[in-house]
Amino acid sequence: MQGPEGWPDVAEAGGAGHEGGRWRRAGEAGGTGQVVQALFVHQNFPGQYRHLAPAIAQRKGARVIGLGERPNIALPGVQHIRYPAPQGAGEKTHRYLRPIEAAVRRGQAAAQACVGLYRQGFRPDIICCHPGWGEGLYLRDVFPDARLLYYCEFYYSARGADVGFDPSQEVTLDEMARVRTLNITQLLSLESCDWGVSPTLWQRSRYTPLLRDRISVVHEGVDTEAVATPEGPAEFTLPDGRVLRRGDEVLSFVSRNLEPYRGFDVFMRALPTILGRRPNAQVVVVGGEDRGYGRLPPDGGSWKTHMLKELEGKLDLARIHFVGRIPHPALLALFRVARAHVYLTYPFVLSWSMIEAMGCGALVIGSATPPVQEVIRHGENGLLVDFHSVGELADTVVGALTAPERYVPLRAEARRTAVERYDLRTVCLPQQIALFDAVAAGKPGTAAIPAPPEG
């Protein structure tokens, strides 16, 4: 039978949440004390669960399922199922509500897939979900006795974060209202979950106090032993076949998409000065030209095209190498080669690439914005500059390229920071597992991860 709006009749499956009274939880009478059934939900699974899901799957008798929309890498021991791409919002829907309508449709698609799992006898002890796109809206209704641990990535606000950070951006009342409305999906999802987890203190701090006390801070981690390490290939081949090596005067810039949210426009405006003062410098720019987190340029094209047009005649393009998106091993090799690496960001989600660069022993020149300042201490494990100051960025980069020996201690301390605070195997994955087990056992996350200090 079908319910309203195409929903399956859950009662047909035996009544979600009912199996002889209630489902057994891990650690209860008849249980083993180990979670044996877990569901991970992410639009682009595995996403942030790339390491946690297979770690749980290694447990004896465990059944771990990953649910997402898109095909992706196979993880050992994890069954990956997909829900069909949902329909988007209608053209006549109020523009504030279009993301919400799309999230509801996605939530329905995820829930329908979960009903299918229920009918097959799957009863998760715990569900881990990224609720940002809507998948977490109705999981409680399908599996009311499962523990829900949700990933709290970013809470939207018209003040104090990304919106309005660009001084040229006017934040109207209409924009404030639109941004506030974006939180509807998260608020509905988080209201039903048992606990949340954010990767950084700053990202946690953005959430309303009503939710913050139920959010732990655990980063996804980077593998500083086998992946993000100074040891390994230290050569980078340019598109024209030239090879850059450690010791060469190389400046790197990396962003998934080249856009203002990651300071691409500021970086480009600094290059005429940098290249003019450092005639042997080579610049490698990694990133795609798709629309990213923010607005499109005024002419509607890509930010790369826009900035090249703005700076036409001012750049030595023979020394600026746009390489697009590159394989991960090549990115790590670039971090090892670079004499300086620039990472700029709005007050927004911190990129994994910055931690990886530090793990590789790179000298990171970062923006003095809260996500970066949580990790980099100016003059100790990196350098910080005013995000908006083209001149300060240029001067700092020139100094780093001119006297690399001066910054050897900072590189070593950057590596130490990555290992001691963000290493996957010794720090972050054990914390993820401890939090997972605590929530699955019905305990607050603070039973595993102490609550961070406020302020």
C-alpha positions in Angstrom: 0.0 0.0 0.0 1.0 3.6 -0.5 0.5 6.4 1.9 0.0 10.1 1.1 2.5 11.8 -1.2 3.8 8.4 -2.4 5.0 7.2 1.0 5.0 3.4 1.6 2.7 2.3 4.3 5.1 1.6 7.1 2.6 -0.5 9.0 2.7 -2.9 6.1 6.2 -3.7 7.1 5.1 -4.7 10.6 5.1 -1.2 12.1 8.3 0.6 12.3 9.6 0.6 15.8 7.8 -2.5 16.8 9.2 -6.0 17.1 7.8 -7.8 20.0 7.7 -4.7 22.1 11.0 -3.0 21.3 14.3 -3.7 19.6 17.3 -5.0 21.5 20.0 -2.4 22.0 23.7 -3.2 22.2 24.6 -3.9 25.8 21.1 -4.9 26.8 20.2 -8.4 28.0 20.8 -10.8 25.2 23.3 -8.4 23.6 27.0 -8.7 23.2 27.9 -5.2 24.4 29.1 -4.4 20.8 27.0 -2.6 18.3 26.2 -5.1 15.6 24.0 -3.1 13.2 24.8 0.4 12.1 23.5 2.7 9.4 25.5 5.6 8.0 23.6 8.2 5.9 25.3 10.8 3.7 24.3 12.2 0.3 27.7 11.4 -1.0 28.5 8.4 1.2 31.0 7.8 2.7 31.7 11.5 3.2 32.9 12.1 6.7 32.3 8.4 7.5 35.1 7.1 5.3 37.1 5.7 8.2 34.5 5.2 10.9 32.1 3.0 8.9 34.7 0.4 8.0 36.2 0.5 11.5 32.8 -0.5 12.9 32.3 -3.1 10.1 35.4 -4.9 11.4 33.7 -5.9 14.6 32.6 -9.5 14.9 29.0 -10.0 13.7 28.6 -6.4 12.7 26.4 -5.4 9.8 27.1 -1.9 8.5 25.2 -0.2 5.7 26.0 3.1 4.0 23.1 5.0 2.4 23.6 7.7 -0.1 22.5 9.0 -3.5 25.7 8.8 -5.5 28.0 5.9 -6.4 31.3 6.2 -4.6 34.3 4.2 -3.4 33.7 0.7 -1.9 34.6 0.4 1.8 35.6 -3.0 3.3 32.8 -4.7 5.1 30.3 -1.9 4.3 27.2 -2.5 2.2 26.5 0.6 0.1 23.0 1.2 -1.1 21.6 4.2 -2.9 18.3 6.0 -3.0 17.2 7.6 -6.3 17.9 11.2 -6.9 14.9 13.2 -5.6 13.0 15.8 -7.5 14.0 19.4 -6.8 11.8 22.2 -5.6 9.0 23.6 -7.7 9.5 26.8 -9.6 6.5 28.5 -7.8 7.8 27.6 -4.3 8.9 30.7 -2.3 12.6 31.1 -2.8 13.3 30.9 0.9 11.7 27.5 0.9 13.2 25.9 -2.2 16.1 24.3 -0.3 13.6 23.2 2.3 11.3 21.6 -0.2 14.3 19.9 -1.8 15.4 18.6 1.6 11.9 17.2 2.3 11.9 15.3 -0.9 15.4 14.0 -0.2 14.3 13.0 3.3 11.4 11.1 1.8 13.7 9.3 -0.6 16.1 8.3 2.3 13.2 7.2 4.5 11.7 5.1 1.7 15.1 3.3 1.3 15.1 2.8 5.1 11.6 1.2 5.0 13.0 -1.2 2.4 15.8 -2.1 4.8 13.3 -2.5 7.6 11.3 -5.0 5.5 14.5 -6.9 4.9 14.9 -7.3 8.7 17.5 -4.6 9.2 17.3 -3.0 12.7 20.1 -0.5 13.3 21.3 0.0 16.9 22.6 3.4 15.8 22.3 5.7 12.8 25.0 8.3 11.9 23.8 10.9 9.5 24.8 14.2 7.9 21.4 16.1 8.1 22.4 19.0 6.0 20.6 17.9 2.8 17.5 16.4 4.4 18.3 12.7 4.8 18.0 13.0 8.6 14.4 14.4 8.7 12.5 11.1 9.0 14.9 8.5 10.2 13.5 8.7 13.7 10.0 7.8 12.3 11.2 4.7 10.5 13.6 3.5 13.2 12.3 5.2 16.5 14.4 3.0 18.8 17.7 3.5 17.1 20.2 6.0 18.5 20.8 8.9 16.2 24.3 10.6 16.0 24.2 13.5 13.6 27.0 15.5 12.0 26.8 19.2 12.7 28.8 20.9 10.0 27.5 24.4 9.7 24.7 26.5 11.2 23.7 29.4 9.0 23.7 32.9 10.3 23.5 36.4 8.8 26.1 37.7 11.3 29.4 36.5 12.5 30.2 34.0 9.8 30.3 33.9 6.0 27.3 36.1 5.2 28.4 39.7 5.2 32.1 38.9 5.6 32.8 40.4 2.2 32.7 44.2 3.0 31.3 44.8 -0.5 28.3 42.5 0.2 25.2 44.3 1.4 23.2 42.1 3.8 19.6 43.1 3.4 16.7 42.1 5.6 15.6 39.8 2.8 18.9 38.1 2.8 18.9 37.7 6.6 15.5 36.1 6.4 16.6 33.7 3.7 19.6 32.7 5.6 17.7 32.1 8.8 15.2 30.0 6.9 18.0 27.7 5.7 18.3 26.2 9.2 14.8 24.7 9.1 16.1 21.4 7.8 18.9 21.1 10.4 16.6 22.2 13.3 14.0 19.6 12.5 16.6 16.9 12.1 18.6 17.7 15.2 15.5 18.0 17.3 15.0 14.2 16.8 18.6 13.1 17.3 20.3 11.9 20.5 23.6 13.6 20.0 25.7 15.7 17.5 29.3 16.0 16.5 31.2 18.9 14.9 34.7 18.8 13.5 35.9 22.0 15.1 35.2 24.1 18.1 34.3 27.1 15.9 31.8 25.1 13.9 30.2 23.9 17.1 30.1 27.4 18.4 27.9 28.5 15.5 25.0 26.4 16.7 22.3 27.8 18.9 22.8 27.1 22.7 19.7 25.0 22.7 21.6 22.4 20.5 25.3 23.2 21.4 25.2 21.3 24.7 24.5 18.1 22.8 27.3 18.5 20.3 30.8 17.0 20.8 33.9 18.1 18.9 35.8 15.4 17.0 37.6 16.0 13.8 37.5 13.5 11.0 41.3 13.3 11.1 44.1 13.0 8.5 46.5 10.1 8.3 49.8 11.8 9.2 51.8 8.5 9.1 51.0 7.1 5.7 49.4 10.0 3.8 49.9 13.5 5.0 53.6 13.2 5.8 56.8 14.9 4.7 58.1 11.5 3.6 57.1 10.5 0.2 57.2 11.8 -3.4 58.4 15.4 -3.5 58.1 16.2 -7.2 55.3 17.8 -9.0 54.9 17.6 -12.8 53.3 20.6 -14.5 51.0 20.3 -17.5 53.8 21.2 -19.8 56.0 18.4 -18.5 58.3 20.5 -16.3 59.0 19.1 -12.9 59.0 21.1 -9.7 61.1 19.7 -6.8 61.6 20.4 -3.1 63.9 23.3 -2.9 62.4 25.1 -5.9 60.7 28.4 -5.2 57.1 27.2 -5.4 53.9 28.8 -4.1 50.8 26.7 -3.9 47.1 27.6 -3.6 44.4 24.9 -3.2 40.6 25.0 -3.2 37.9 22.6 -4.4 36.6 25.5 -6.5 38.4 28.7 -7.2 36.1 31.3 -5.5 36.0 34.2 -3.0 34.9 32.0 -0.1 38.4 30.5 -0.2 40.1 33.8 -1.0 40.9 33.1 -4.6 40.3 36.7 -5.7 42.5 38.1 -2.9 45.3 35.6 -3.8 45.2 36.5 -7.5 45.4 40.2 -6.7 48.5 39.6 -4.6 50.3 37.8 -7.5 51.5 40.8 -9.5 53.4 42.0 -6.5 54.7 38.5 -5.5 55.9 37.6 -9.0 57.4 41.1 -9.5 59.5 40.8 -6.4 60.3 37.1 -6.8 61.3 36.6 -10.5 62.0 32.9 -10.0 58.8 32.0 -8.2 56.4 29.4 -9.7 52.8 29.4 -8.7 50.6 26.3 -8.7 46.9 26.8 -8.4 44.7 23.7 -7.7 40.9 23.8 -8.1 37.9 23.6 -10.3 36.0 26.3 -12.0 32.5 25.2 -10.9 30.3 27.4 -8.7 31.3 26.8 -5.1 29.8 28.0 -1.9 29.3 31.6 -2.8 28.0 33.9 -5.6 29.0 33.9 -9.2 31.1 36.8 -10.6 29.2 39.7 -12.1 29.7 38.5 -15.6 28.4 35.0 -14.7 31.4 33.0 -15.8 34.0 31.4 -13.6 36.1 33.3 -11.0 39.3 32.2 -12.7 38.2 33.8 -16.0 36.9 36.9 -14.1 40.2 37.4 -12.2 42.4 36.8 -15.3 40.4 39.5 -17.1 40.6 41.9 -14.2 44.4 41.4 -14.0 45.0 41.3 -17.7 48.5 42.6 -18.5 49.6 42.4 -14.8 50.4 38.7 -14.5 53.3 36.6 -15.8 51.1 33.7 -16.9 54.1 31.6 -17.8 54.8 31.2 -14.1 51.2 30.7 -13.0 50.0 27.1 -13.5 46.3 26.3 -13.2 46.2 22.5 -12.9 42.5 22.0 -12.1 41.6 19.3 -9.7 44.3 16.7 -9.3 44.6 13.2 -7.8 45.2 13.2 -4.0 48.8 11.8 -4.3 49.8 14.7 -6.6 48.3 17.1 -4.1 50.3 15.7 -1.3 53.5 15.9 -3.4 52.7 19.5 -4.1 52.5 20.3 -0.4 55.9 18.7 0.1 57.4 20.7 -2.8 55.9 24.1 -1.9 58.0 26.7 -0.2 54.8 28.3 1.0 51.2 27.3 0.8 48.4 29.9 1.0 45.0 28.9 2.6 42.4 31.6 2.9 38.8 31.2 4.0 35.8 33.1 5.0 34.5 32.2 8.5 33.2 28.9 7.2 33.9 25.2 7.2 37.6 24.4 7.6 39.1 22.5 4.6 40.8 19.1 5.3 43.5 20.2 2.8 44.9 22.7 5.3 45.5 20.0 7.9 47.0 17.8 5.2 49.4 20.5 4.2 50.5 20.9 7.8 51.0 17.2 8.1 53.3 17.3 5.1 55.4 20.0 6.8 54.2 22.9 4.6 54.5 26.5 5.7 50.9 27.6 5.7 50.1 31.2 5.2 46.5 31.4 6.4 43.8 33.9 6.9 43.3 35.3 10.4 39.7 34.0 10.5 38.3 31.9 13.3 38.4 28.4 11.6 42.1 28.9 10.8 43.0 30.6 14.0 41.7 27.5 15.9 44.6 25.5 14.3 47.4 28.0 13.3 49.2 30.2 15.9 50.9 33.0 14.1 54.7 32.7 14.2 54.6 29.3 15.9 53.1 26.8 13.4 52.3 29.0 10.5 51.6 32.6 9.5 48.4 34.5 9.6 47.3 37.5 7.5 44.3 39.7 7.3 42.0 38.0 4.8 41.1 41.2 3.0 44.6 42.7 2.9 46.2 42.0 -0.5 49.3 43.9 0.5 49.9 42.0 3.7 49.4 38.7 1.9 51.9 39.7 -0.8 54.5 40.9 1.8 54.2 37.7 3.9 54.5 35.4 0.9 57.5 37.3 -0.4 59.2 37.0 3.0 58.5 33.2 3.1 59.8 32.7 -0.4 62.9 34.9 0.2 64.1 33.2 3.5 62.8 29.7 3.7 65.4 28.7 6.3 63.8 31.1 8.7 60.6 29.1 8.7 61.9 25.6 9.2 60.8 25.6 12.9 57.3 26.6 11.9 57.1 23.8 9.4 58.2 21.3 12.1 55.6 22.7 14.6 52.9 22.6 11.9 53.7 18.9 11.5 53.6 18.4 15.2 50.1 20.1 15.4 48.7 17.8 12.7 50.1 14.7 14.4 49.1 15.6 18.0 45.7 17.1 17.4 44.4 15.6 14.1 46.1 12.3 13.4 43.5 9.8 12.2 44.8 6.6 13.8 46.0 7.8 17.2 43.6 10.7 17.9 40.5 11.2 15.8 39.3 7.7 14.9 39.6 6.5 18.5 37.6 9.5 19.5 35.0 8.9 16.8 34.6 5.2 17.9 34.4 6.2 21.6 31.6 8.7 20.8 29.9 6.2 18.5 29.8 3.6 21.3 28.7 6.0 24.0 25.7 7.2 21.9 24.8 3.7 20.8 24.7 2.7 24.5 22.3 5.5 25.3 24.9 7.6 27.1 25.5 11.3 26.4 28.5 12.1 24.2 30.3 13.7 27.2 30.7 10.2 28.6 33.3 9.7 25.9 34.4 13.2 24.8 34.6 15.9 27.5 32.5 18.9 26.8 34.7 21.7 25.3 35.1 24.9 27.4 32.8 27.7 26.5 34.0 31.1 25.3 
